[in-house]
Amino acid sequence: MPRTTNALFNQRFLLGIYAPFILELIIYAIYLFAKGAEFNFGVVLWSVILFAPALFIYMISPMIIYFISGLGNYYKKNLQDNIDSLFIFSDDEKISDEKQKNKIREEIDIKLIPELVSNVRGLYIDSYISRSRDNKKDNLLSNFETIFLFSTIWASLSFANFIGIIILHFTPISLDFIILDQIDNWVNIVVFALLFAALAIVSELLAYYSLGRLRKLMLETLPIVTYVDEEEQIKQNNYIRAVSQFPLDSVVNESVLRKHKRSIDQILEKELSPPLSDAIRVYARNQVAKQQAWRIYKPILDDLEIPAEQTAVIMDRFFASPFYDIARDVFSYDHEVNSLKTDIEYVKNRLKLWEEISEEEKATSLLFLFRSSEQLFKSILDRFGARIDVYTNFTMILQFLREKEIITEKEEDSFNTIRKKRNTLVHQSGRIVKISKKEVESFLKNLEKVLLRVEKQFKKESKEK
């Protein structure tokens, strides 16, 4: 058995499953000691006997975790809640027919999603057995699986002890292999009953907490199409860039660099290798998952007689949303793209909790969004060779983009709405500004449309050259 598999077996089986049974036998041994009984080798015998049922529980544990966690339903809801952003990309002008989009949504819900969900159980069971501990997320998932198994089994045993204590007040428990005397003292009954009840409740709470983390980690580690928060990926990518761009020459002089080049290279490799390996693994896993999903999705589009041009747009967006790639062509520096991505992803995350967050957080989201869009629009102006005076205020920027047919009149109104509210927040501090979720969502959609038009303009200029 490989060393990684041995490590997982030791962790999940010994700590997650076998340890609770051993703890239960230790409690029984303490009970016998408190009663003044001599050491009973039956306790040792039971520790050996329980190895077999514990091993059986380990063999079926991936199915137990899968069904108790409700991973299938959780994944299904994740897909259904994000159909547009994962499969349809309704912000694209080439997919503008609402009736057509509703048909696609309906077919995805009926045909594609059930097929994707049906594959999850097998993928999880396979990963449970063959998972490597080299990956941080996989390792974290294994840890929470161990916590869940331990807390669930220990909660069940503690509840059984709670019931047993109550029974012992009325009658002794006498079996061929175990003898528990009747407990007449009410104080002892209450103390031990409360103790086991507390252990059961705490264990259940721990199991409930680990379930939430398990579901999230399962989606992040399995090769499946899913909507995930990109904030952690942004941080990881920024870390990789920071390490690769570290200014060594500003820290040590050239002679020291030459003398210790091998040691420095090893240090950089040690820092860069794990996050870069994780990033490559995540990207490859997502691409494989999307390729498998596309084999199911493409026939659905063909059956609906979706035009080839629209199918091509959907395919391009499905495999890699071009938003930040286009922005990379617009901006002059990578850090500007990273700043845009960080701000927009922050706003998207806030939108999910819009009804729950405070007015201050809504205002912060608006300011972040305005800052990013203003910088983006100024970079677009650079590409079009705009006059210096156009840069002076946001209104003139919008007018210029309108003249260049980069934005429509309706989109200009949407941008102006956010501009006015931003100006109120900045120049009239203390004044309460009502910011609706619809306004922010409209701004984001229009921002993506602007970038898609910019890309089209770039391609047109490239062909003319």
Buried (B, 14 or more C-beta within 10 A) or exposed (E): EEEBBEBBEEBBBBBBBBBBBBBBBEEBBEEBEEEEEEEBEBBEEBBEEBBEEBEEBBEEBBEBBBEEBEBBEBBBEBBEEBBBBBBBBBBBEBBEEEEBBEBBBEBBBEBBBBBBBEBBBEBBBEBBEEBBBEBEBBBBBBBBBBBBBBBBBBBBBBBEBBEBBBEBBEEEEEEEEEBBEEBEEEEEBEEBBEBBBEBBEBBBEBBEBBBEBBBBBBBBBBBBBBEBEBBEBBEBBBBBEEBEEBEEEEEEEEEEEEEEEEEBEEEBEEBBEEBBEBBEBBEEBBEEBBEBBBEBBBEBBEEEEBEEEBBEBBBEBBEEBBBBEBBBBBBEEEEBBBBBBBBBBBBBBBBEEBEEBEEEBBBBBBBBBBBBBBBBBBBBBEBBEBEEEBBEEBEBBBBBBBEBEBBBEEBBEBBEBBBEBBEBBEEEEEEEBEBEEEBBBBBBBBBBBBBBBBBEBBEEEEEEE
